[in-house]
Amino acid sequence: MTIYPAIDIMDGKCVRLKQGKFDDVTVYNEDPAAQAGTWRDIGASYIHVVDLDGARYGSGYNNKTIERIIAAAGVPVQVGGGIRTIEDIEAKLEMGVTRVILGTAAVTNTNLIEAAIERFGPDHIVAGIDAKDGFAAVSGWEDTTLLTALECCLNVKKLGVKTIIYTDISKDGMMQGPSVESTAMLFNETNLDIIASGGVSSMNDLKKIYEIGVSGVIVGKALFTGDIDLRLATATFAAHPLN
C-alpha cells in the first residue's frame, strides 16, 4: 500500500483545511517545496498535491509553487485542483507532474475524462471522487451533486479510469478516523485501484485501510501533528504485501 503524504497549497503555502472549509485553515509550512523534500527524505515514494486556490479559481494559480515542489521532491507527484481542460492537463504533465487528478471534471464533464484517457493514457489520469453524505461534491467541495460516489466511480470506470482517489469530506482534517466501510464498498463494487483519503489519524487507521486491500492512502494532518510517523508507516505498510 502506497502512503501519499499530502501537500495542500493555498496562497503558496502548505496548509490543511477542516472538512474542506476554506475559512478554517492552518498553515503548516510557508515553503511547500521544502516540505516535499522532507517527506521524501523520511520515506515518501509518491507525493500528493492539491492546489486549493486552483480548485476555487481555476488551474494554474499555484503553478510556480508546484514546479518547485516537483523539483524538490525527487519522487513522482500527483496533482489536483481546478484542472478542467485538456490544456490544463497537458500543462501539468509538461511541468513534470506524473498523474493529474480530475475532481469536478470526473463528475460533471465525463467527455473530458474520456478525451484525457485517450490522449494521455490511464496511468496519467486519476479521478478524484469527493463525497459529502455519500453524494459527490464538486468545485472545491462547495457544491454537492445528486450522484452518489459509487455512481461516479462506475461512470469513470467505463471511460477507462483505473485509479480513484476517494475522500469523505466529513472526515477530512478532523483526525477522527477514515471512512473504512464506504471505502471498502467502493473498492469491492468497482474493482478499481482506490486511494483512500480523509480522516487518517493513527497507525491503527492505516492498518484498517491496509486490510481493505486498497492500493494507497493519503495522509495529511496526522503527519504534520506527529500522530503518524511517515518513516514507520512506510516501513510497516508500504514494504509488505497484504497477506
C-alpha positions as CSV (number, residue, x, y, z in Angstrom):
1,M,0.0,0.0,0.0
2,T,1.5,3.3,-1.1
3,I,1.4,6.1,1.5
4,Y,0.9,9.5,-0.1
5,P,1.9,12.5,2.1
6,A,-0.4,15.4,1.3
7,I,0.7,18.9,0.5
8,D,-2.3,21.2,0.1
9,I,-1.4,24.7,-1.3
10,M,-3.1,27.9,-0.6
11,D,-1.5,31.3,-1.3
12,G,1.8,29.5,-2.0
13,K,1.8,27.9,1.5
14,C,1.4,24.4,2.8
15,V,-1.9,24.3,4.7
16,R,-4.7,22.0,5.9
17,L,-8.4,22.6,5.9
18,K,-11.1,21.1,8.2
19,Q,-13.9,19.4,6.2
20,G,-12.9,21.3,3.1
21,K,-13.8,24.7,4.6
22,F,-11.7,27.5,3.1
23,D,-12.3,29.7,6.2
24,D,-10.8,27.1,8.5
25,V,-7.2,27.0,7.5
26,T,-4.0,26.0,9.4
27,V,-0.6,26.9,7.8
28,Y,2.0,24.1,8.5
29,N,4.8,25.3,6.3
30,E,5.5,28.5,4.4
31,D,7.5,26.6,1.8
32,P,5.7,23.6,0.2
33,A,8.8,22.6,-1.8
34,A,10.8,22.3,1.4
35,Q,8.0,20.1,2.8
36,A,8.1,17.9,-0.2
37,G,11.8,17.3,0.3
38,T,11.2,16.5,3.9
39,W,8.6,13.9,3.0
40,R,11.0,12.3,0.5
41,D,13.8,12.2,3.0
42,I,11.8,10.3,5.5
43,G,10.3,7.7,3.2
44,A,7.8,9.1,0.7
45,S,7.8,7.3,-2.6
46,Y,5.0,9.5,-4.1
47,I,3.6,12.9,-3.1
48,H,0.0,14.1,-3.3
49,V,-0.5,17.8,-4.0
50,V,-3.8,19.8,-4.1
51,D,-3.9,23.3,-5.4
52,L,-6.7,24.7,-3.3
53,D,-6.7,28.0,-5.0
54,G,-6.9,26.2,-8.3
55,A,-9.9,24.3,-7.1
56,R,-11.7,27.6,-6.4
57,Y,-10.4,30.0,-9.1
58,G,-9.0,27.8,-11.9
59,S,-5.9,25.8,-12.8
60,G,-2.6,27.5,-12.9
61,Y,-3.0,29.6,-9.8
62,N,0.0,27.9,-8.0
63,N,1.9,26.5,-11.0
64,K,5.2,28.1,-9.9
65,T,4.8,26.5,-6.4
66,I,4.0,23.1,-8.0
67,E,7.1,23.3,-10.2
68,R,9.2,24.0,-7.2
69,I,7.6,21.0,-5.4
70,I,8.4,18.7,-8.3
71,A,12.0,19.9,-8.4
72,A,12.5,19.4,-4.7
73,A,10.5,16.1,-4.3
74,G,12.7,13.8,-6.4
75,V,9.8,11.3,-6.4
76,P,6.6,11.1,-8.5
77,V,4.0,13.8,-7.8
78,Q,0.3,13.7,-8.4
79,V,-1.6,17.0,-8.6
80,G,-5.2,18.1,-8.5
81,G,-7.2,21.3,-8.1
82,G,-9.1,23.1,-10.7
83,I,-7.8,21.1,-13.7
84,R,-10.8,21.2,-16.1
85,T,-9.4,21.2,-19.7
86,I,-7.1,19.2,-21.9
87,E,-4.8,22.2,-21.9
88,D,-4.7,22.2,-18.1
89,I,-3.8,18.6,-18.1
90,E,-1.1,18.9,-20.7
91,A,0.4,21.9,-18.9
92,K,0.7,19.9,-15.6
93,L,2.2,16.9,-17.4
94,E,4.7,19.1,-19.2
95,M,5.9,20.6,-16.0
96,G,6.7,17.1,-14.6
97,V,3.5,16.0,-12.8
98,T,3.2,12.2,-13.1
99,R,-0.5,11.9,-12.5
100,V,-3.2,14.5,-12.9
101,I,-6.3,14.3,-10.7
102,L,-9.6,15.3,-12.2
103,G,-12.1,16.0,-9.5
104,T,-15.0,18.3,-10.6
105,A,-14.5,17.1,-14.2
106,A,-14.8,13.5,-13.1
107,V,-18.4,14.3,-12.0
108,T,-19.6,17.0,-14.4
109,N,-17.5,16.5,-17.6
110,T,-17.1,12.9,-18.5
111,N,-16.2,13.9,-22.1
112,L,-13.0,15.4,-20.7
113,I,-12.2,12.2,-18.8
114,E,-12.7,10.2,-22.0
115,A,-10.6,12.6,-24.0
116,A,-7.8,12.7,-21.4
117,I,-7.6,8.9,-21.1
118,E,-7.4,8.6,-24.9
119,R,-4.7,11.2,-25.2
120,F,-2.6,10.7,-22.2
121,G,-3.4,7.2,-21.0
122,P,-4.9,5.9,-17.8
123,D,-1.5,5.9,-16.0
124,H,-1.5,9.7,-16.0
125,I,-5.2,10.4,-15.3
126,V,-6.8,9.9,-11.8
127,A,-10.4,10.6,-10.9
128,G,-10.9,12.3,-7.6
129,I,-14.3,11.4,-6.1
130,D,-15.1,13.5,-3.1
131,A,-18.2,12.7,-1.1
132,K,-20.4,14.5,1.4
133,D,-23.1,12.3,3.0
134,G,-22.5,9.8,0.2
135,F,-23.0,12.2,-2.7
136,A,-20.3,13.6,-4.9
137,A,-19.1,17.1,-4.2
138,V,-17.5,19.5,-6.7
139,S,-16.0,23.0,-7.0
140,G,-13.6,22.7,-4.2
141,W,-16.2,20.8,-2.1
142,E,-18.5,23.8,-2.0
143,D,-21.3,22.2,-4.1
144,T,-22.9,18.7,-3.7
145,T,-24.4,16.8,-6.7
146,L,-27.2,14.2,-6.9
147,L,-24.8,11.5,-7.9
148,T,-23.5,9.0,-5.4
149,A,-19.8,8.4,-5.1
150,L,-20.4,4.8,-6.4
151,E,-22.3,6.0,-9.4
152,C,-19.4,8.4,-10.2
153,C,-16.8,5.7,-9.8
154,L,-18.7,3.3,-12.1
155,N,-19.2,6.1,-14.7
156,V,-15.5,6.9,-15.0
157,K,-14.5,3.2,-15.0
158,K,-16.5,2.8,-18.2
159,L,-14.3,5.6,-19.7
160,G,-11.1,3.8,-18.9
161,V,-10.1,5.2,-15.5
162,K,-8.1,2.8,-13.4
163,T,-7.3,4.8,-10.3
164,I,-9.7,6.7,-8.0
165,I,-8.9,8.9,-5.0
166,Y,-11.9,8.7,-2.7
167,T,-12.3,11.4,0.0
168,D,-15.1,11.6,2.6
169,I,-15.2,15.3,3.2
170,S,-16.8,15.0,6.6
171,K,-13.6,13.2,7.7
172,D,-11.0,15.4,6.1
173,G,-8.8,17.2,8.5
174,M,-10.8,16.1,11.5
175,M,-8.4,13.4,12.8
176,Q,-11.4,11.1,13.7
177,G,-10.6,8.1,11.5
178,P,-11.3,7.3,7.9
179,S,-14.5,6.1,6.3
180,V,-13.4,2.4,6.2
181,E,-16.8,1.0,5.3
182,S,-17.6,3.3,2.4
183,T,-14.0,3.0,1.1
184,A,-14.3,-0.8,1.2
185,M,-17.7,-0.7,-0.5
186,L,-16.2,1.3,-3.4
187,F,-13.2,-1.0,-3.7
188,N,-15.4,-4.1,-3.7
189,E,-18.0,-2.8,-6.1
190,T,-15.7,-1.2,-8.7
191,N,-12.5,-3.4,-8.6
192,L,-10.5,-0.2,-9.3
193,D,-7.3,1.0,-7.7
194,I,-8.7,3.0,-4.8
195,I,-6.6,5.5,-2.9
196,A,-8.3,6.3,0.4
197,S,-8.3,9.9,1.8
198,G,-9.7,11.7,4.7
199,G,-9.5,11.4,8.5
200,V,-6.5,9.1,8.8
201,S,-5.1,9.9,12.2
202,S,-3.1,6.9,13.6
203,M,-1.2,3.8,12.7
204,N,-4.4,1.9,13.6
205,D,-6.3,3.8,11.0
206,L,-3.6,2.9,8.4
207,K,-4.0,-0.8,9.5
208,K,-7.7,-0.7,8.9
209,I,-7.3,0.8,5.4
210,Y,-4.5,-1.6,4.6
211,E,-6.7,-4.6,5.5
212,I,-9.3,-3.5,3.0
213,G,-6.8,-4.1,0.2
214,V,-6.8,-0.7,-1.4
215,S,-3.7,0.4,-3.3
216,G,-2.9,3.5,-1.4
217,V,-3.8,6.1,1.3
218,I,-3.3,9.8,1.5
219,V,-2.2,11.2,4.9
220,G,-2.2,14.9,5.7
221,K,-2.7,16.5,9.1
222,A,-1.6,13.4,11.1
223,L,1.9,13.7,9.6
224,F,2.2,17.4,10.5
225,T,1.0,16.8,14.1
226,G,3.3,13.8,14.5
227,D,0.4,11.4,15.2
228,I,1.8,9.3,12.3
229,D,5.5,8.8,11.7
230,L,5.9,8.6,7.9
231,R,9.1,6.5,8.1
232,L,7.5,4.0,10.4
233,A,4.2,3.9,8.4
234,T,6.1,3.3,5.2
235,A,8.2,0.5,6.7
236,T,5.1,-1.1,8.2
237,F,2.6,-0.9,5.3
238,A,4.3,0.1,2.1
239,A,7.1,-2.5,2.1
240,H,4.9,-5.6,2.7
241,P,2.1,-7.1,0.6
242,L,-1.2,-7.8,2.2
243,N,-1.4,-11.4,3.4
